[in-house]
Amino acid sequence: MKFSLNSTFIKTACLILPVFILSGCSRGSHLEKMQSEIYEVMDKVGPSVVSISAVNRVDGSMKIGSGVVLDKDFILTTENLLQNSNELKIKLQDGTTIDDSEIADIYCDFETNVSLIKLKKGNLKPVRLAKKEQIRNGTLGLIIGNTNYSKGLQVALGTVGSSWIGGIDPYDQELLVVSANFCSYQAGTPIFNYQGELLGLAEGKLEGKDNVILVLPASTCEVVGRILKQDGQIKRGWIGIYSNTGRSKLKQNRSEGEGVKVSEVDKDGPAFKQGVKVGDLIIGCDGKKIKGEAEFRKMISKAPIGSEVRLLLSRDGQKMEKLVKVETSKNMPVFRRCPNRCI
């Protein structure tokens, strides 16, 4: 199966052309080699890249995006593409269409933005995932997906970098960013390295930067996908407190002190029932010193549902312990990766 390149490749080739000329290299041979290598990757991953369309239940508008085959009967995409959607249609590159009647279930995790579509019967070709240690700033990425106007797959070249966005949730790793001239971005568009391994899925654009795409890393997709395949959902621990400690999106602006200051207590939560009050400073949990909110949030989120955690509090200069039962949160967060949501 062969695919055509869009104008982004031509623009990129024109930018690097002077380098080849100055170095005494043959313009034609190097461009032909680059084109051949890109075709090779597209031929390799093409059968695993799918187009996804869905109807928004709220306003009836059409949502179009992409996804990849994670396993023979599981398709990986982003939760923001499937949110409030129905009438799903999945189209493979050979023209095969999969509709709602062939979908067994859909598993979504709002916090990490990972979604899995389980097919009733499938024998699709899965992608290979790149390992986290293979990705560094400057890694070249091939953005391969579908657009509103394209016939078949489109490709753009970009460079991958790291960011400080995300990483609050224990299952969520910090997002990658890709700089590329790819104006027709779609949610779930996969980014591959030159070995045809998945680096991640596009989930949104950086505000004010049309050429910078936020990317859900393959390592997050792998961890969350494994849990969703097994359990259908991720259950996070919750005790019902808020902290005004907050957390800046930029690490250099974070202030990690000692403990977590309680700014609000949910009256329906287990912490309130055990006497935790506004103004308390949580300085320990199960014998471990708490340095900051991010650490404490991850400890509670990963605690088994129904278990108890022993909190060490400081109140008006006095230390005390509270044994608090871990429950599941009754309310979904309004904003994804929100640093100020209830713990």
SVG drawing of the C-alpha trace seen along z (x, -y; Angstrom):
<svg xmlns="http://www.w3.org/2000/svg" viewBox="-28 -33 59 45">
<polyline fill="none" stroke="black" stroke-width="0.4" points="0.0,0.0 1.5,-3.4 0.5,-6.9 1.1,-10.4 2.9,-13.2 1.4,-16.5 2.9,-20.0 4.5,-20.0 7.1,-17.5 7.9,-19.6 8.3,-22.7 10.5,-20.8 12.6,-19.5 13.0,-23.0 14.3,-24.2 17.0,-21.6 17.9,-21.7 20.6,-24.5 22.4,-22.3 22.8,-19.5 24.1,-21.9 26.6,-23.5 27.9,-20.1 28.5,-19.0 25.8,-16.4 23.5,-15.4 20.1,-17.1 18.2,-14.5 19.7,-11.5 19.2,-12.8 15.6,-13.9 14.8,-10.6 16.3,-8.7 14.3,-10.8 11.1,-10.3 11.8,-6.6 12.3,-6.3 9.1,-8.1 7.2,-5.9 8.6,-2.9 7.4,-4.1 3.9,-4.9 3.6,-1.5 4.6,0.1 2.2,-1.7 -0.6,-2.5 -2.6,0.6 -2.5,-0.3 -3.7,-3.9 -7.5,-4.4 -9.8,-7.3 -12.5,-7.8 -15.7,-9.9 -18.4,-10.4 -21.5,-12.5 -21.5,-15.0 -24.5,-14.1 -24.8,-17.7 -25.0,-19.7 -25.1,-17.0 -21.8,-18.2 -19.4,-15.7 -16.1,-15.0 -13.3,-13.6 -10.0,-12.2 -7.6,-9.3 -6.4,-6.4 -4.1,-3.4 -4.5,0.3 -3.1,1.2 -4.0,4.9 -5.8,7.0 -9.2,6.1 -8.4,2.8 -8.1,-0.7 -6.3,-3.4 -7.4,-7.1 -8.0,-10.1 -10.8,-10.6 -11.5,-14.1 -12.4,-12.7 -15.0,-10.3 -16.4,-12.4 -20.1,-13.0 -20.1,-11.1 -22.1,-8.3 -22.6,-6.8 -18.9,-5.9 -17.5,-4.9 -13.9,-3.6 -12.3,-3.4 -9.2,-1.4 -6.8,-2.5 -8.0,0.4 -11.5,-1.1 -13.0,1.3 -15.5,-0.5 -16.4,0.5 -19.6,-0.9 -21.4,-0.8 -22.8,2.7 -19.2,4.1 -18.0,2.3 -18.2,4.3 -17.3,1.5 -15.5,-1.8 -13.3,-2.4 -12.3,-6.0 -10.1,-7.6 -10.8,-11.3 -7.8,-12.2 -5.1,-10.8 -7.2,-11.4 -6.7,-7.7 -9.6,-5.8 -9.8,-2.2 -12.4,-1.0 -12.9,2.8 -14.2,4.6 -16.4,7.6 -14.2,9.4 -10.9,8.1 -7.7,9.2 -6.0,5.9 -2.3,5.2 -1.1,3.5 1.6,0.8 4.8,1.1 5.3,-1.5 8.5,-3.4 10.2,-3.1 10.4,-6.2 14.2,-6.2 14.2,-6.4 12.6,-9.8 14.6,-13.0 14.4,-16.6 15.0,-16.9 13.8,-13.4 12.3,-13.5 8.7,-12.5 6.3,-11.6 2.8,-12.9 0.7,-10.4 -3.1,-10.7 -6.3,-11.8 -7.6,-15.3 -11.0,-16.8 -10.0,-17.3 -7.5,-14.5 -8.0,-11.3 -6.0,-8.7 -3.2,-9.4 -1.3,-12.7 2.2,-13.1 4.1,-16.0 7.6,-16.2 8.3,-17.5 10.6,-17.5 9.6,-16.1 10.4,-17.8 9.4,-17.4 7.1,-19.6 6.1,-20.3 2.4,-19.8 0.7,-16.8 2.3,-14.3 -0.1,-15.2 -2.0,-11.9 0.0,-8.7 -0.9,-7.2 -0.2,-10.3 3.2,-11.2 4.2,-14.7 3.1,-15.5 5.4,-15.7 5.3,-18.6 5.8,-18.4 6.7,-21.4 5.5,-20.9 3.6,-22.7 0.5,-20.6 -2.4,-23.0 -5.1,-20.3 -4.5,-18.6 -7.0,-16.0 -7.4,-14.4 -5.8,-11.0 -3.4,-11.6 -0.4,-9.3 3.3,-10.4 5.9,-7.8 9.7,-7.7 11.7,-6.6 11.5,-3.0 7.7,-3.1 7.3,-3.0 4.5,-5.1 5.8,-8.1 2.4,-9.2 -1.0,-10.6 -1.9,-14.3 -4.4,-15.6 -4.5,-19.3 -2.6,-22.4 -0.6,-24.6 -2.6,-27.8 -1.4,-30.6 1.0,-28.3 -0.7,-26.8 2.4,-24.8 3.0,-23.2 1.0,-20.0 0.6,-18.5 1.2,-14.8 0.0,-12.0 3.1,-9.9 3.1,-6.2 4.3,-5.2 1.1,-6.7 -1.0,-4.9 0.7,-1.6 0.1,-1.8 -3.4,-3.1 -4.4,-0.9 -3.3,2.2 -5.5,1.3 -8.5,0.4 -8.2,3.7 -8.2,5.6 -10.6,3.7 -12.5,1.3 -11.7,-1.7 -9.1,-3.2 -10.4,-3.6 -8.5,-6.3 -8.4,-6.8 -10.1,-9.8 -10.5,-11.1 -12.3,-14.4 -9.9,-17.3 -8.8,-20.3 -5.5,-22.1 -4.6,-25.7 -1.0,-24.6 -1.7,-24.3 0.9,-23.5 2.2,-25.6 2.4,-24.1 6.0,-25.1 8.4,-23.1 10.7,-26.1 7.8,-27.9 6.7,-25.1 7.2,-25.5 7.5,-22.2 7.4,-22.8 6.6,-20.5 3.1,-19.1 -0.2,-19.8 -2.4,-22.6 -6.1,-21.7 -8.2,-24.6 -11.6,-22.8 -13.1,-19.5 -15.9,-17.7 -18.6,-17.1 -19.5,-13.8 -16.0,-12.6 -14.2,-10.2 -11.7,-12.8 -14.5,-15.0 -16.0,-12.0 -12.7,-11.4 -12.4,-15.0 -9.9,-16.5 -10.5,-20.3 -9.7,-23.3 -6.3,-24.7 -4.9,-21.3 -1.4,-20.6 -0.9,-17.0 2.7,-16.3 2.7,-12.5 0.9,-9.5 1.4,-5.9 4.6,-6.8 6.1,-8.7 6.9,-12.4 4.8,-14.5 6.9,-17.0 4.2,-18.5 0.8,-18.2 1.8,-16.3 3.4,-13.5 0.4,-13.3 -2.1,-13.2 -0.3,-10.3 -0.2,-8.4 -4.0,-8.7 -4.8,-8.1 -3.0,-4.8 -4.1,-3.6 -6.4,-0.5 -10.1,-1.4 -11.5,-0.4 -8.1,-0.6 -7.2,-3.0 -4.4,-5.6 -3.0,-7.0 -2.6,-10.8 -0.3,-12.7 -1.7,-16.2 -0.4,-19.4 -3.2,-21.6 -2.4,-24.8 1.0,-23.4 -0.3,-20.1 0.3,-16.8 -2.4,-14.2 -3.2,-11.1 -6.4,-10.4 -7.2,-7.0 -9.1,-7.7 -10.8,-5.2 -10.0,-5.6 -13.0,-5.7 -13.6,-6.5 -14.3,-10.0 -18.0,-10.8 -17.4,-13.7 -15.3,-13.7 -12.9,-16.7 -14.2,-19.4 -10.8,-20.1 -8.3,-17.5 -5.0,-17.5 -6.4,-20.2 -3.9,-20.7 -6.5,-22.0 -9.1,-19.2 -10.2,-17.3 -7.8,-14.7"/>
</svg>
